[in-house]
């Protein structure tokens, strides 16, 4: 019995040590992903060298709850150059198109808004990219191609200077793509637990400093708000080049960067998402839809990802408690140190969302839920059912992102 206990203690201490070492490396050598400080703007809105023509495309599928606010915020932008908005209604059944037009009438800006229907969805296109491509074709036929395209979701409320600031950043940094990770809604119990964690995990996976560094291969964007040069889109072959991608924002950023373009991704505290998640189910569905794709549809990578998540997030609290119960001071101290580093790195993200530092102790629970969502995503693929989103199912039968209507 004593021999077995010593073996267990040795194994547990090794796991705790591995977790502590991993967190030390993440804290010091992962592009300061935990630092949520906003990147400074190079100039004010009136200091732009020129005001390029910008066309905003808003793909919308059953967005009655948010489309009015989004359209109003776009039509109220303080931008001195040409700026026009096109909402692409993707077979909505809730009056999304009518509400978009109503929002324009309320802003006395009907002339600055087009509302059109998305073209029929065909392989290999995903719904969002198909809607964006429909909007671009409409704009090119009506007004010609602009200097920049703004791709933005139908649940985003833009602060009045957002478009101008994005254009300034594009010019000041000589970028081809500028993107904002908008402030997500974080009020319900599930949002408080999972939304800051989502931002933390995304930044750990795609350190913004690395993504913005032209010397590194890392590339990421946040699909809620992307400004891209028309010539950069042409250089990569247009949206056709990523037509089947479920994680379209990061695929677009990767294509632009691989073509020699510069990208800039940052956080925003003033441009916000109004999409709410009052229950776990919709958050689960959102992650389930793309988690297995993020892991390159590989069960081996999924197994490795699960093992890493367990080592990083579950092992520290479990082993710290075990060390205390077993009166094993080295184990308790090592595991607790790993947990402390994890929590300390998470605190800046919590503060970004106005949450108290004590909630950092709940990060292991959030990580466990995200791990289970990832496993569920892989299992759904194995069953051929895939993930459901907006009434469409993305599964094994749509290996290149081709959707089937459910």
N, C-alpha and C positions, 0 to 999 in steps of 0.2 A: 504493500500500500504506500509506504514511504517513497519507494522508487517511482511509483506511478505519479504521486503528488509532485515530486521533484521534476519529472518529465513535463507534467502539465504546466507547472510554474515557469519552467524554462521556455516552453513554447509560447506561453502567454506573454512573457517578458520580451521574447523575440518579436512577436507581433506588435506589442506596444512600442518597442524601439523602432521598428520599421515605420509605424505610423508617425512617430515623432520626427524621424528623419525626413519622411516625405513632407510633413508640414513645414519643417525648417527650410527645405528646398523650395517649396511653393512660396513661402514668405519672402525669400531672398532672390529667387532666380526664375520667377514666372511673370516678368514684365510688370511688376507692381499691380497685378490685376485687382487687388483689393482696394486700391486708391481710387476713390470715386470723384476726385476733384474734376470739375469741368474744365475743358480746354479753353484758353482765352481766345477771344475774337481779335483778329488782327486789326480791325478797323470798325468804325461805326457805320451805320446805314448810309450816311450821307457822304462817305469817303470812298465809295465804290469807283473803280476806274471806269466802268461802264455798267449799264443795266441790261444784261442779256435777256432775250425773249425766253419766257418760261411757260411751259404748258404742264398743268397738273392733271394727272390721270388718277381717278378714284374708282377702283373695282369695288362693286357693292353687291352682295347677295344676302337678301333678307336682313337688312340693316336699318329697319324702321326706327329702332330705339336710339340710334346714334347719328344717322346720316344728316339730319337737319343741322345739328351742332357743328359737324365737320364741315359741311358746305358753307355755313355762315362764317366760320372762322377763316376759311380760305378766301372767301369773297371780301372779307374785311382786312386783308393783308395790306400793310403800308409798303408798297413796292412801286418804284417810279417807272419801271420798264413794263413791257408787255407781259401780262399774266392772265391766263385763261384757264378755266376749270372744266374738265369733262368727266362726268360720272358715267360709268359703264354699269348698267343694271344687268346682273348676271342671273336671269330667270328668277327674280324675286317674286314671292307670293304674298308679301306683306305691305305693298304700297311704297316701297323704297323710292322708286322713281318719282312718284307724285310728291313725296315729302322733300326730296331734293329740290324739285322745282319750287315748292312752296317756300323753302328756305331762301332761295334766290329772290323770290318776289318780296319776301320780308326785308331783304337787304337792299332792295331796289337795284339789283345787279343782274337781272335776267340776261342781259346781253353778254355777260362774262361767264355764262354757264351753258354747257351742252349736256343733255341727258340722252344717252343712246342705249340701245340693247346690245348685249354681247353677241358675237357671232356664235353659231352652233359649235359645241365642244367636240373636238375630234382628237384622236391619238396623234402625237404623244402629249398634247397640251394638258396642263393642270388648269383648274378653273381660274385662279387668280391671274396667271400669266396669259391665259387666253383673253381675259377681260382687258388686261393692260395692252396687249397687242391690238385688240379691237379699237381701243381708244387712240392708240398711236396712229393707226391707219386712218381713222376718222380725221384726226387733226391734220395729218399730212395732206389729205385730200382737200380739206377746207381752208387751211391757213398756211400750209407748208410746214416743214420741220423747224422746230425752235432751236435755240442754242442749248437750252437745258430742258430736261424732263423732270418733273417732280412726281414720283410714285408714292402715294400715301394711302393708308387704309381708311376705311369708312367709319372708324371709331376714334379718330385722332382729332383733338382740338388744338389748333395751332395758335400760338400767341401772335399778336398782330405784326411783330417784326420778324417772324421766323423765316419767311421766304427770303427777305432781304439779307438776313444774317447768314443763311445757307449760301447765298450767292457770293457774299463777301468772303466767306471761308473758302469757297471753291476757288475764287480768284487769288486770294491772299496766299494760299498754300499750293497754288497751281495744281489742283486736284482734278481728277476725272469723275470721282464719285464722292459725295459727302452724305453721311447718314447720321441720324440721331436715334439713339435708344430712348424713346420717350418715357415719361414717368407713367408707370402703370397704376391702375386703380388698386388701392390697398386699404380697404375699410372692413370687409367682412372677416370673420374668424379664419376662414380658409385662405383668403388673400393675405392676411397678416402673417400666416405661417409659411406660405409657399411663394408669394410674389418676390419679396426681397431675396429669398433663396434662389429663385430662378435667375435673377439678375446676377447674383454672386456666381452661380455655376456657369452662366454664359460668359462672364468676364474671365473666369478661370480657364474655360475651354478656348476662348478667343481673346487673349490679352489685348486690350485696345492699343497699347503702345506698340506691340508687335504687328498688329494688323495695319497700323498707320506707318510702319517703317518699310520703305521700299526695298530694303535689303533682306527682309524676311518673307517667307512664303505664306505665313499666316494671313488670312483675309476674311473679313466679316463685315456684315452690314445688318441693320435692323430694318425689316421690311415695312414698318409703319411709316417711315419717313426717309426717303432716298432721293437725293438730287443727283442727276447724272448728265454728263455732257452728251449731246447727240452724236458727236464724232466718236466718242468712246464706245457708244452702243454700236455704231456702224463698224468699228474696228473689230469687235468681237463677233460680228455676224448677227447683231440684233438679238431680240428675245428668242428667236428661233434656236439660238445656241444653247439655251437652258430650258427649252419648252417643257420638258418632262420632269423638271426638278421640283420636289416637294419643299425643300429648304431653299426657296428661290432667292432670298436675299443674300445669303452667304455664297450661293453659286454665282450670282451676278458679281459680287465683289471679287470672288476668286478669278472669274473670267477677265474682269477689268485689270486686276493686278497682274495676271499672267500675260496680258497683252502689253505690259509696260506702263500701265496707268497708275496713278497715285490715288489712294483712297484715304478717307478721314472719317472715323467713327467716334462719336462721343456721346455722353449722357446729356439729357435735357431735363431741367426741373420745371420748365414753363410750358413746353408742348407736352400734352398729356393724352393718355388713352382713357376713354370713357367706358370701355367695355368692363362690365362687372362680372364677378364670379362669386355668387352667394353660396354656392355649394361646391363640393369636391368634384362631382361628376364632370362639369364642363372643363375644369382645369385638367382633369385626368385625360379627357378626350383630346385636348389640345396637344398635350405632351405625347400621348400614345400615337397620334397621327404621324409624327416625324421621328420619334426616338430611334426606331430600328433603322430608318433611313440614315440618320446621323451616324450610326455605327456601320455604315456601308452594307446594310442588309446581311451582316455576317453574324452567325450564331457564336462563332469563336470570339469575335470582338465583343459581343454582348456579354458573354461569360466573363471575359477579362474586365470589362467595365463594371460589372456587378461586383467582382472581387475587389477591384480598386475602391469602389464606393464603400463597401463594407469595411475595408481596412482603414480608409481615411476618416469616415464619419461614424461608423457604429462601433468599431473596436475601441476607440479611446474611452467613451463613457462606460461601456460594458466592462472593459478591463480595469478601469479605475474603481468601479464598484466591487468587482471581483477581488482586486488587490486589498481593498479595505476589509471585505468580509473574511478574506483568507489571512489577514494580518501580514500581508506581503508588502512591505514598505517600498522596495524598489519598483515592483509592478505598479502599485498605486501611484507613485510619484511620476513614473515615466508616462503612464497613460493619461494622468491628469495634466501633465505638461503638454501633451499632444492636443488634448481637448482645449486647454487654455489658449494655445496658439490659434487653433481653429476658430474659437469664439472671438478672439481679439481681431483676427482678420475680417470677420463677418460684421463687426460693430459698425464700421463706416457705412456699409450698405444699409444697415438698419437705420442709422441716423439720417441717411438720405431720404428714407421713407417715414421719418418722424417716429420711429419705434424705439423703445428703451433698450439699453444694452443688455439687460437681463434676458431678453428674448434670444440672444445668441446661443443660450444653452439648449434651445429647441432645434437648432440646426440639424443635429443627428436625426430627429424625427422627420423633418422635411426631407432630408437626404434619403431616408428609408422609403418614404412615399414615392419620391422620384425614381428610386431604384425599382420599386414595384411597378410603376408605370412603364418603365423601360422593358422589364420582363414581360409585361402584358402586351406591349407593342410587338415583341418578338413572337410571343405565342399566337397573337392574332395573325401574324404573317404565316406562321406554320399551319394555321387552320384555313388559310386562304381568305380570311375575312378582312384583314387589314384594319386600318383606322377609319372611323367615320368623322366627317367634318362638313358642316353646312349641307347635310342631306346627301353627301356623296361618300362613297366608300373607296379608300385607296388600299389595295391589298396585293396579294401575290399575283393576281391576274393583271395587275397594273405595274409591273416591275420597273417600267420606265416612267412611272408617274401617270399613266393613263387612267383616268377615273371611270367608274361606272356609276350610273345614277341608281340610288337605292330607293 
